[in-house]
Amino acid sequence: MTPKNRRAIRTALQTLAAVAAVLPALAAVVADSDALAAAAPWAVAAAVTAAGAAGVVARIMAAPAFERLLDRFGLGLTDDDPGGRAQ
């Protein structure tokens, strides 16, 4: 698996973890409202879609052209370690 794909998958997983962190609070609010309970499946689908979209955006941002654009603003990532391990 390429480092760019790994980063995209990690971003999607991080987004999913962030959504999972707020699920208990969301479940408490939904339990108190019948209208929100009806919308709960849509909220879950939206959360999964957000995680997938975050992965796609991360993959696009890993493209060389986009990386050069980010470098112009000092936001690019440099791959100092080709093995992908932090030093």
N, C-alpha and C positions, 0 to 999 in steps of 0.2 A: 504494500500500500504506500502511495506517495505521501510525503510530508504534508502536502497541500490538502489531500483528502483526509488525512488524520486530523489536521487542524479543523476542517469543516465538521467532521464527526464530533470532535471534542466540543466545538461551539454549540452544536445541536444538543449534545448531552448536558452541557452547562445550562442552557436555556431551559431544558426540560427539568433539571434539578431546581432551578429557581422557581419555576411554576409549581413544582411539587412542594416547595417550601411554603407556599401560600395556600395550598389546598386545604389544610385544616381550618384556617380562618374562613375561607370561601365556603366550605362545607357547613360551618356553623351558621353563616348568613343564609345559605340556601335552605337549611332545615327550618328556619323561621319564616320562610315566605313560600307560598304555593306557586306564585308567579315565577320566582327565581328557580324553584325546583323544576319547573317545566323547561326552563332554559339551560339547565345543567348539562345535558348532552351537547348542546351547542358550545358551551363554555369549554368543555373537555376537547371537543374538536378544534376549537380556536387555539387552545394551548398547544396541541400537537402540531397544528399548522404553523404556529409561531416558532416552535423548535425546528421544524423542517425548513422554514424560511430563513432562520438564523444560520443554519448549516449551509444553505445555498448562497447566502450573502457572504459568509466566511470563505467559501470556495471561490467566489468571484473576486473577493478582495485579495486572494492569494495569487491571482493572475499577475504576471510580470508587469503588464502595462499599468494596472491599478497600483501595484506595489511602487512603481516609479512615481506615480502621482502622489501617493502617501509620503514617499521619501521627500518630495518637494516641501511638504509641510512639517517634516520632522516626525512623522507618525509611522514610517515604514519599519518593518522588522528585518533584521539582518540574520542570516543563517551562518553564524560563526562556527557552529558545530554541525557538520554534515550528518552526523548520526542522530540529530534531533534531541540530544540530551542536554539538559541545563548544566552549566558549569558551576 
